Amino acid sequence: HSLEIYSDKHFMIAFRNHQNFLEQFVLLIPLIWICAISVSDLLASLFGSLFFVGRVWWARAYPRNFGHRPAVILCLFSFVALLLSVISSTIYALTQ
């Protein structure tokens, strides 16, 4: 009966959006947390907010002919910016 789940296009779009968000969420929350502690609360909230705006945009645009490329770029930019800020602050703390 698992074919019944996969045959509904609207369910699969929602399911894939949700699963993709959860996969990214596992890494995003620790990055926001570490960035807020080691770099800046403002920077962490800015990049975290950009990520969540991008995810909402992504989820809204995904069902319409997969026109979600700008949202993916926004999410990727904010994720990479958080990652680089955490890596650079860690390297700076280790060298001091």
C-alpha positions as CSV (number, residue, x, y, z in Angstrom):
1,H,0.0,0.0,0.0
2,S,3.0,2.3,-0.1
3,L,2.3,3.1,-3.7
4,E,-0.8,5.0,-2.6
5,I,1.3,7.5,-0.8
6,Y,3.7,8.1,-3.7
7,S,1.0,8.4,-6.3
8,D,-0.4,11.7,-4.8
9,K,1.6,14.5,-6.4
10,H,0.6,17.2,-3.9
11,F,1.5,14.9,-0.9
12,M,4.9,14.2,-2.4
13,I,5.7,17.8,-2.9
14,A,4.8,18.7,0.7
15,F,6.6,15.6,2.0
16,R,9.8,16.3,0.0
17,N,9.8,20.0,1.2
18,H,9.3,18.9,4.8
19,Q,12.0,16.3,4.7
20,N,14.5,18.5,3.0
21,F,13.9,21.2,5.6
22,L,14.4,18.7,8.4
23,E,17.7,17.5,6.9
24,Q,19.0,21.1,6.7
25,F,17.5,22.0,10.1
26,V,19.7,19.5,11.9
27,L,22.8,21.4,10.8
28,L,21.4,24.9,10.8
29,I,20.3,25.1,14.5
30,P,23.8,24.3,15.8
31,L,25.4,26.7,13.4
32,I,23.0,29.5,14.5
33,W,23.7,28.7,18.1
34,I,27.5,28.6,17.8
35,C,27.5,31.7,15.7
36,A,25.4,33.5,18.3
37,I,27.8,32.5,21.0
38,S,31.1,32.9,19.3
39,V,30.6,35.7,16.7
40,S,27.5,37.8,17.1
41,D,23.8,37.5,18.0
42,L,22.9,39.9,15.4
43,L,24.8,38.1,12.6
44,A,23.4,34.7,13.7
45,S,19.8,36.1,13.7
46,L,20.3,37.8,10.4
47,F,21.6,34.8,8.5
48,G,19.2,32.5,10.3
49,S,16.3,34.7,9.3
50,L,17.5,34.8,5.7
51,F,17.6,31.0,5.7
52,F,14.0,30.7,7.0
53,V,12.7,33.3,4.6
54,G,14.4,31.4,1.8
55,R,12.8,28.1,3.0
56,V,9.3,29.6,3.0
57,W,10.0,31.1,-0.4
58,W,11.3,27.7,-1.5
59,A,8.2,25.8,-0.2
60,R,5.9,28.3,-1.9
61,A,7.6,28.2,-5.2
62,Y,8.5,24.5,-5.3
63,P,5.1,23.2,-6.6
64,R,5.0,25.8,-9.4
65,N,7.2,24.3,-12.1
66,F,10.2,24.1,-9.8
67,G,10.9,27.9,-10.0
68,H,12.6,27.9,-6.7
69,R,16.2,28.6,-7.8
70,P,16.5,32.1,-6.1
71,A,15.2,30.7,-2.9
72,V,17.7,27.9,-3.0
73,I,20.5,30.4,-3.6
74,L,19.3,32.5,-0.6
75,C,19.2,29.4,1.7
76,L,22.6,28.3,0.4
77,F,24.1,31.8,0.9
78,S,22.9,32.1,4.5
79,F,24.0,28.6,5.4
80,V,27.5,29.0,3.9
81,A,27.8,32.4,5.6
82,L,26.9,30.9,9.0
83,L,29.3,28.0,8.4
84,L,32.2,30.3,7.4
85,S,31.6,32.6,10.3
86,V,31.6,29.6,12.7
87,I,34.7,28.1,11.1
88,S,36.6,31.5,11.2
89,S,35.7,32.2,14.8
90,T,36.8,28.7,15.8
91,I,40.1,29.1,14.0
92,Y,40.6,32.5,15.5
93,A,39.9,31.2,19.0
94,L,42.3,28.3,18.5
95,T,45.1,30.6,17.4
96,Q,44.8,32.9,20.3
